[in-house]
Amino acid sequence: MTQTPNNKQNPAVNFVKNMTVKNWIAIISAIIVLVFILQNQQRVRIELLFLNMNAPLWIALGVVLLIGWIIGRFSFRKR
């Protein structure tokens, strides 16, 4: 029977202990995004001027979010 010394901990325990708040926020955000994608698989019709297309709802919302982020990023005024 072999025993591990008390000064060595399980690597998984060390990993969790060394995680910062930013790491936890990233993990929780990734889980929320995954749940969002899985719950919004239905296809929707998108009409923009003369363009008509069908796409999953999560892609349509993601594209709108990305466009909004880009507009906000370029409209920021530097003082």
C-alpha positions as CSV (number, residue, x, y, z in Angstrom):
1,M,0.0,0.0,0.0
2,T,1.5,3.3,-1.1
3,Q,0.6,6.6,0.4
4,T,1.2,10.0,-1.1
5,P,3.0,12.5,1.0
6,N,0.8,15.1,2.7
7,N,2.6,18.0,1.0
8,K,1.5,16.9,-2.5
9,Q,-2.1,17.7,-3.4
10,N,-4.2,16.5,-6.2
11,P,-3.4,18.6,-9.4
12,A,-7.1,19.2,-9.9
13,V,-7.4,20.7,-6.4
14,N,-4.4,23.0,-7.1
15,F,-5.9,24.1,-10.4
16,V,-9.2,25.1,-8.8
17,K,-7.5,26.8,-5.9
18,N,-5.3,28.9,-8.3
19,M,-8.3,30.1,-10.4
20,T,-9.0,33.9,-10.3
21,V,-12.3,35.6,-10.4
22,K,-11.8,36.3,-14.1
23,N,-11.4,32.6,-14.8
24,W,-14.6,31.8,-13.0
25,I,-16.5,34.5,-14.9
26,A,-15.1,33.1,-18.2
27,I,-16.2,29.5,-17.3
28,I,-19.7,30.7,-16.2
29,S,-20.1,32.8,-19.3
30,A,-19.1,29.9,-21.5
31,I,-21.7,27.7,-19.8
32,I,-24.4,30.3,-20.3
33,V,-23.5,30.8,-24.0
34,L,-23.6,27.0,-24.5
35,V,-27.1,26.8,-22.9
36,F,-28.2,29.7,-25.0
37,I,-27.1,28.0,-28.2
38,L,-28.7,24.7,-27.3
39,Q,-32.0,26.4,-26.4
40,N,-32.1,28.5,-29.6
41,Q,-31.7,26.0,-32.4
42,Q,-34.9,26.8,-34.2
43,R,-34.5,28.5,-37.6
44,V,-35.8,32.0,-38.2
45,R,-36.4,33.9,-41.4
46,I,-34.3,37.1,-41.7
47,E,-35.2,39.8,-44.1
48,L,-32.9,42.8,-44.8
49,L,-33.8,45.0,-47.7
50,F,-33.8,42.6,-50.7
51,L,-32.0,39.7,-48.9
52,N,-34.0,36.9,-47.4
53,M,-32.5,34.0,-45.6
54,N,-33.1,31.3,-43.0
55,A,-30.6,30.8,-40.1
56,P,-30.7,29.4,-36.6
57,L,-31.8,32.0,-34.0
58,W,-28.6,31.9,-32.1
59,I,-26.6,32.8,-35.1
60,A,-28.9,35.7,-36.0
61,L,-28.7,37.1,-32.5
62,G,-24.9,36.6,-32.4
63,V,-24.5,38.5,-35.6
64,V,-26.6,41.4,-34.2
65,L,-24.5,41.4,-31.0
66,L,-21.3,41.4,-33.0
67,I,-22.5,44.3,-35.2
68,G,-23.6,46.3,-32.1
69,W,-20.2,45.6,-30.5
70,I,-18.3,46.8,-33.6
71,I,-20.5,50.0,-33.9
72,G,-19.9,50.7,-30.2
73,R,-16.2,50.1,-30.5
74,F,-15.8,52.5,-33.4
75,S,-18.1,55.2,-32.1
76,F,-16.1,55.5,-28.8
77,R,-14.6,59.0,-28.5
78,K,-11.1,59.4,-27.1
79,R,-10.6,62.4,-24.9
